[in-house]
Amino acid sequence: MNKLQIKLACLSAMALGVVSNAQATANKLSENVEQEVRYLVQLAPNSVMTRSLNARRDVISLQANNIVNVEGVDLKEVYPNSGMISVVANAEQLARLKNNSSVVNVVRADSKINIKIPEVNNTASRAVIPMAMSLENQDVGSWGIDRIDQRTNDYDGQYNPPYDGTGVIVYVMDSGVELEHPMLKDRVAYTKNTYNPDAEAFDCHGHGSHVIGTVGVENYGVATGATLVAIRPFNDSCGAGSHESFVGAIEFAVADSQAKGKRAVVNMSLGYGAESADAPLDFFETAIQAGIDAGVVMVTSTGNDSYDTCDQAIARMPNVISVAATREDDLEYMFTNDGPCVDIHAPGVNIVSMDWFSDGVRGMTGTSMASPHVAGAAALVLQANPDFTPVQVRDYLIEQSTKDAIKSFDSHGAPNRLLYVSDINGDGVIIEPPTCDEDPSQTQCIENCETDPSHSYCDNSQLSSGVAVVLSGSDKEEQVFTIDVPADSGSLTVTTDGDNGDADLYVQFGSIPTTSDFECRGYNGGSNESCTINNPQEGTYSVMVRAYNDFTDLSLTATFTGEVEPPVDCSAEPSHPDCQQPCEVDDSCNPAQDINETDLASADKIVRIIEVSAGQTLTVNTSGGAGDADLFINFNSEASSWWGADCSSRSSGNDETCVINNTEAGSYYITINAYEGSPFSGLTLSATAQ
């Protein structure tokens, strides 16, 4: 299909939209209730979230596996930076999914998100360039870039910024791009279609080609050295996109830039109204904020409806750079959205850039044309200051902007700031970087954590063998960590050590443990817990520290040591303990020393430990004396309550019995507990393992 055929097909698709929508509605009504549907699921954030995308993927994957195992859904995609997954589920599974404690929100993945290509005014081509510009000496094709490299509007037909954006990727999330255009085919590095990953991201409207040209095409764009990437989250007619296609677009930009080790900017010249200024962030905005947290600069247009920008989704977000539009005479564009949520203005009226329907250029008007000026300028800032955070980039552009340049300004609270790029890193403007507690993703903060991971701002969700991390937790808070255990490890030991509060410990292989699903647990009173797993599997173990009560300054350490002991050859050593299941006659198979004690007394509790072999029968009796004592037995750690014990006996008085058949090899803790603090005395204890 040639270029003209593609464009005509797009226009036909737009015309047929009403028919298609009617058919879709009819199909939907006939769906069987048991039909499986794809859903986008927002997961509850983990208490210890990492800034490493790979580590985030591990944590989110563990959460996803838990959901898959519990709810029986089919996992389709993991969006680690956004903390989301997509799954296929039927109606019954969906109902359970919505009630899962690990799930914050669920939406149908293919449901239409109310984002559109903004309406823009199309004009002719070069005739829109102000007459003040000398056509004879002109080196630029658009007045916009001429305006932003000088403080006044005395146009000189030149654009000479101090940087060109080299080393920075600018992702343009829009209607796609016309790669056959002679001025675009050598500038756009690659494309991504997140609505249909198997299709090309060809321009379905013309808007995207124009916008990407303003970002970085020679003589028309701001950052002519930046790497340009087109992302299209819309369908082929540009009539709609889905929740998953828009979240996937942000996720792609974050993952792609991190994989390439490049700083990145995302331009979103989109029309998108919020339910209200204070409405919670939706799925797309949540993904955008996660992208900002990962270090990607986000830039958006304010819209062309003469509304308050604070009522516009994306543009209302404080760390997104929201851009309003001006004319060539420095008046504000009459339809631009304004108000206090505007960050900066940039040229947006009669901006000349690439025309998708020809090999030439055309003019367009709207805040969609202003936003790519700022996105390009952000790339210049990142080239000059590669360690800047997204917030620093925003503040730097605001600091550098020309103040009070916009004439006859009725802003409804918007600041009078016009984009200016010529003094980037050139006039001594210094912005104090945030502290590591405010932004731990800074290079020096990461290096500090590699040297000393005990800093409060370090991401310690990935444990290293033998390296302690210090944490605090509030009542019932659950913090999850992981440790990768190599092959041939003899044991994995996880300990907590603290003097304040009460923390419990849970360990599980391959998935996040819960209070009812774990491989090992420690839940004594206080915060000193220990779990040891002999001959652990190769792979990732998850460690959960749960605050039974508030705790502070807890030291968590996970250590794997030694090598796996070779299995015993029972044909050569038939009397070895490992070869006798259950133990029979030989005393060497029974390391337990029977316990026989008399005249025991306490107003609290008495704890004894008995060592037993695998496959034995452990019998524990208490009798005689005065008062009321209860009996709790638990493997590998002291039971803090009767409901958490492997065996408990709570009769009236002191006569109690617990029997555990087919024991595990190791330590059993025997707790004799004074009922409700009432003292007992004269008690006799006997414990035998046979």
Secondary structure, DSSP 8 states (H G I E B T S, - for coil): --HHHHHHHHHHHHHTHHHHHHHHHHHHHT--TT--EEEEEEE---SS--S-HHHHHHHHHHHHHHHHHHH--EEEEEETTTTEEEEEE-HHHHHHHHT-TTEEEEEETTSEES-B----EEE-SGGGS-TTS-SSS---S-HHHHHTTSSSS---S----S---TTEEEEEESS-B-TTSTTTTTTEEEEEESSSTTS--B-SSSHHHHHHHHHH-TTT-S-TTSEEEEEE-B-TTSS-EEHHHHHHHHHHHHHHHHHHT-EEEEEE--B-B-S-TT----HHHHHHHHHHHTT-EEEEE--SSS-BGGGBTTTTSTTSEEEEEE-TTSBB-TT--BSTT--EEEE-SSEEEE-TTSSSEEEEESHHHHHHHHHHHHHHHHHH-TT--HHHHHHHHHHHSEET-SBS---TT---EE---TTTTTS--------TTT-TTSHHHHHHHHH-TTSTTS--SB--TT--EEEEE-TT-EEEEEEEE-TT--EEEEEEE-SEEEEEEEEEESS---SSS-SEEE--SSS-EEEEEES--SEEEEEEEEEEEEEEEEEEEEEEES-------TTT-TTSGGG-SS--S-GGG-----EEEEEEEESSEEEEEEEE-TT--EEEEEE-SBS-EEEEEEESS--SSGGGSSEEE--SSS-EEEEE-S--SEEEEEEEEEGGG--EEEEEEEEEE-
